[in-house]
Amino acid sequence: MLRFLSGLMAAVVILFLAGFLWLRLGFVDSTADGGENALERAVAMPALDASVRRHASRVQNPVAATDANLVAGMKVYQNNCAGCHGDIHQKHVGFGDSLYPRAPQFLEDAPDMPEYQNFYIIQHGIRLSGMPAMSSSLKEDEMWQVTTFLSHMDKLPPQVAEQWKAFAAGGH
């Protein structure tokens, strides 16, 4: 039994060292325009989701989904997020595709995570993805406004959608 356990431990150590060397010797394709591999699909995104679930405080969004707050959130989104995530005029932004991992295109696939998780991502960003921590450039109420906007962007009241069309077209 001792020989079996020793062999098992040796195999685990060898696999760990092989993986470490595979990474450290540059066998991983680090280009942003390359396709994702099966290991990334199986590990990276589920790990990101698990990290956000673990670290995001389950706080209640203090910003009600009023027209005024949705418009304020839309303006924050348009000025800070639309360049990567798309807007009402350009639902799919090529720049977002140049990032790795690809920036979600929210008008094609609306954010469906709880608001406290969206807020956490907006506040702290996502390492190695191009998603910055917005806490250094936005106030907390602005981050909550854009969180509220994201949660309702697929079902905006008509008057808010019209204001977004005008704002996105440059009619600030």
N, C-alpha and C positions, 0 to 999 in steps of 0.2 A: 504494500500500500504506500509506503514511503517513497519507493522508486516511482510509482505512478504520479504522486503529488509533485515530486521533484521534476519529473519530465513535463508535467502540466505547467508548472511555474516557469520552467526554461522556455517552453513554447510561447507562453504569454510574453515573457521578456523579449524573446527574439522577434515576435510580431510587433511589439511596441517599438523596438529599435528599428526594425525595417520601415515601419510607418514614419517614424521620426526622420530617418535618413531620406526617405522618399520626399518628404516635405523640404528638409533642409538642403538637399542637393539640387533643388529646383525642378523636379519632375512634374510639379503641379503647374498647369497653364495659368498664368496670372493675368492674361490679357482680358480686358473688359469686353472686347468684341467677339470673344470665343464663346462657344456654347457651354452650358452647364453640363457637368457630368452626373452620372447616376449617384455617386457618393454625395455630391452637393445637394441633389434633389432629396435624397433620403435623410440627410443629416442636418444641413445648414438651416433650411427654413423651419423644420420642426424644432430645432434648437433655439432659433430666434423666437418663435412663438412661445416656447416653454419659458424662455428667459423673461419675456414681457409679462406673461401670466404670473411668474414668480415675483418679479420686482415692482410691478405697477401697483401702487396703493389703490385699493377699491374705494375711491372717493366719488362722491356724487357730483355731477356737473352742476355748478352754481349758476350757469347761464341758461335761462329759459329760451325756448325756440320761438321767440317773437320775431316779427318781421324786422325790427330794428337790429336785433342781435344777429339774425341771419345775414342781413346786409353788411353789418360790421365784419362778421366772419368771412363773408364772401370777399370783401376788400382785402382782408389779411391774406386769404387764400390766393387771390388773384395777384397780389404784389409779391408774395413769398413762395408760393407752392406751384402755381399753374405752369411755370416754365419747365418743370419736370413731370408734373402729374396731369397736365391737360386742363382745358377750360371749356366753356360753353361753345366757343367757336372752333376750337381745335381739340377734339376729344382724345386724340392720340398724338403725343409730342415725341418727335424723333430724338430729342435730347435725352429724354427719360430712358430710351432704349440704349443710349450710349453708356449708361451707368451699369455697374455690375455689383449686385444683382440689379436687374431692370427695375426702374421706378414704376410702381403700380400706376395704371392709368385709371383714375377714379371715375371718369365718366363712362368708361367701358365696364368697369367692375367696382362698384361703390364699396367703400370700406364697411366691413360687416363685423368688426370686433367691438367689444364694449367701449363706451366713450372714455372710461378711465384708462384703457390701454392705448387708445388713439392719443389722448392727452400725454401719456407717458412717452410715447414715441416722438411726438412733437417737441416736448420739453427736453428730452435727453438725446434724441437722434438715434441713429443706428450705425455703430462702428463699421468701418470698411465698406460702406454702401453708398456714400454720397449724401445720405440724409443727415443734415446738420442738427445739432442741439439748438433749438430755437430759443431756449431760455436766455441766451446772451443777447438776443436782438428783439424779442417780443416780451411784452408785459404778460403777467399771468392771465389777466382777463382777456387779452387778445388771443392767447393760446386756447382758452376755453371757448371763445367765440368761434375760432376756426374749427375746433372740435365739434361744436354744435352744428356748424355749417356742413362739415363732412358727414355727420350723421343724418342730415336731411337733404343733401345735395341731389339725391335721386327723386325727391318728392317736394321740391320747393314750391311755395305759393306762387301763383302766376306773376304777381307784382314784384316779387324778389327775383324771379327768373328774368323778367324784363330789365330790371336794374342791373343784373349781372351781364346780360347781353350788351347793354349800353356801356357799362364800366369796362368790360373786356375789349370792347371795340375802341376804347380810348376816350369815351365820353364821360370822364371822371366828373 
